[in-house]
Amino acid sequence: MKEILEKRINKGEIGVWWIGQGGFIFKDHNEKIVIIDPYLSNIVEKKHGLKRMVEIPYKPEDVKGDILLCTHDDLDHADPETIRKMKDIKVYIGPPSVCKIYKECGISENKIYEIKRGEEKFFFGIKIIATFSKHKESSIGYVLIFDRIKIYITGDTEFDEKLFEVKKLHPDIMFVCKNGKWGNINYKEAVKLTKEIKPKIVIPMHYGMFKENTADPNLFIEELKKEKVDVEGRIIEFNKVFIYGGEK
């Protein structure tokens, strides 16, 4: 976490750290940090017997940030063991099912902001838009707008043409699930979604955490090329900074 806090982000850039599964940390040039779907415990193994394939990158109690977002209430996305220990967060945002978890974790109600599909919030110079997701009753994706850079995180979702609505927001980066199991689109459907939305860069996510629920991200990249989709596909490293400059 020290590396993230000390990392200098220039104006017109976004720093991105993939922390596993659908979890990310974003940092902008104003030193604002947004955390989404942090899974920093072993609660899934305790509850369901699924072991991690990667180490926990940070102790939850060491994580500092301005905004915590969760897409839905699955344990690997709204992890109560992680949320309960993260003491240095200013604002907690999520759909109704997630806000219930925040409250159960002892988060002060004046820090919790409920958001539903199609709604917007604005904190610390960052616009947060909740988008459609077909996974659970109140699950959502997010579009985050940092100055001029727009980031779309699909969250967990099955394929549905309602997902195409995001293209009107013209995201620069799309983080797309593609594991094809347990209520998520597969890599071919992820390519179809990418072709429709047309971000500048697409980055696959939601793999490599549990052997029972993973898929090779290279199949997604190869399918992009096969289908001649004019979008740059990028695989980013676990817990290594990726800087998007907004110029590509």
N, C-alpha and C positions, 0 to 999 in steps of 0.2 A: 504493500500500500504506500510505503514511503516513496517508491519510484513514481507512482501516479501523482502523489501530492507535489513532488518536486519537478515533474515533467513540465517543461515550458511549451505551451501551445500558442502558435502565432495566430494573429487575426486572419480569418479566412480558412482556418484549419479546424479539424476535430480530431482529438485523440481517442482511439477505440481500443479497449482491452476486452477480449473474449474470455470470460471466466468459466466457461463450460455450459453445455446444454443450450438453453436459450438465454443465458445470462451475459450481460455486458456492462461495462463501465465506460461512460463517455465524459470527456473533459473539453471545455471550450477555452478560448483565449481570455475569457474573464475569470478563469479559475473555478468555474462552476462545474460541479460533478453530478452526473445523473447515473443512477444505478438501476438496472432492470433485471428482474427475475434472478436474484443471486441465490444459488444453491451452494451453501458453504458448510454443510454438515453431512452426516451419514444417515439422516432420518429415513430415506427411502430403503436403505438396507435394513434398518431396524423394523420398519413397518411391512416391507414387501420382499425382503431378501435379495434385492438387487445391489450388487457391489459396484463401487466406483471403479472406473478405468483410469482416472486421473486423480492426482492428489488435490486436496483442498488448497487453493492458492493463497487464501488469507484467513486469519482468524476473524470471525464476524465482529468481535469487539474492537478490532483495529480498523475496521472500515469507516471512512468518513465521507460524507457526501451531502449535497443539498437536497436532492430529490430521489426518493425510492419509488419505482414503478413496478407493479406486478401485473401480468396479463390475465392470470386466472388462478384458481385455488389448488391446483395440483401441487404436491409436496416439493417437486423439483423446480417449481416456479415461485410459489409463495411459501417458503420454508419457515415454519414457525420457530425452529431452533436457531436459524440465522437471524430472523427479524427481531426476536426477543433480545438478542445480544448486541445488535447494532444500535448503539446509544447516541451516535453523533450524526443524526439525520434530521434535517429541518422540516421536510414535507413528505408525507406518505400518500400516494395516489393509487387508486385501483378501482375495479368494478365492485359492486356490492358484496360479492362473496369474499373478495380479498379484504375489503374494509372490515368485515367481521373478524377476519384473522388478525388484522392489525390491533383491533380492540382487545381481542383475547390475549394478545401478546403484551398488553399493558401500555400501548401507545396512547398518549393523550389525544382526546377527541379533537382538540383544536389544531392538531397537526395532520389530521386525516381528511382527505378530500376524495369523495366518491366521483367516479366518472363512468359514463356509459357510452355505448357506440354513438358516434356522431357528435359528441360533446367535446368542448375545448377547455383547457385551463392555461393560465399564463403565470409563470413564476420565474424570477431571477433572469428575465430577458429571454426565456425559452418558452415557446408555444408547444403545448402538448395536445394532440388530437387523438381521441380514441376511435379506432377503426373496426370494421366488421371482422369477426373471426367465427368460424364454424367448428366449434370444439365442445364447449360446455355452455350452459344457459347464459351466463354473463361474461364469458371470455371475450377478450378484445385483443387487437393489435394496437400499435402506436405509431403515429408520425410525430417526430420531434423536429422542431424548426429552431436551429441555432443560427441567429442572424440570417444568412442566406442559404445555409446548408440544411437540407431536408433529409431526414433519416426515417426509413420505414422498417419497422420490426413486425413481421407477420404475427408473432406469437404462434402457439399451436393452432393448427387449422386443417380442416379437410378442404377439398377443392370446391369452390363455389364461385360462380361468375360475379357475385356481389363483391368479391375481393377486388375486382377490376376497378371499383369506384376510386381506389387510391390513385389511379393514374392521373386524375384531374389535379392532384396536388404536386405532380412532377417531382417525385423524390430523387435525390442524387444517389443515395445508397439504399439498397434493399437487403435486409437480413432475412433469409427465407428458410423455414423448416423444410426438410426433404427426406425424412427417415422412412416415411411410408408405412408407419405402424402406429397403433394406439391413437387413432384420431388425427393423424397428420398426413399431409400430401406426400406423394413419392417424388423422386427426382424428376421424372418426366412431367408430372403436373407442376412442379416448381419451375421448370423451364417454360411451360406454357404460360404460367403467371408472369414470369419475367418478360417474356415476349410481349405480353399485353401492356404491362406497366411501364416498361422501357426506362429503368433507372440508368444512371451512368455506370454504376458498379453494382454487382450482386454478389453477396457473400452467403454461402450456405451455413446453416447452424443446426443445432439440435441433433448432434451425433457425437459419438466418442465418449459418452458418459457411462452408459450401461450396455453390456454386450447383447442383452436381450432387446435393445431398442436403439440400434445404431444402423448406419448405412455409409458406404464409401462416398465421400464428397466428390471424388474424382469422376464418378459416374455422372454427376450433375454437370461438371465442367465440360466433360466430353459431349454430353447431350446438347449443351448450349452451342458448341461448335458444329455438331452434326446438323442441328436445326437452323444453323446460320443466323442465330440471334445476335443482333448488333449491340451487345452489352458486354462489358468486361466482367468475366467471372473471376473471382479472387478467393482463394482459401487462405485464411489468416491463422496464425499460430496461437495456440492456447496460451493465455496470459502474457503475450508479447504485444507491445504497442503497435498499432497500425495507424498511421497518420493519413487522413484524407485531406487533400488540399483544396478541393472544390474547383479545380481548374480543368480537370479532364473532361 
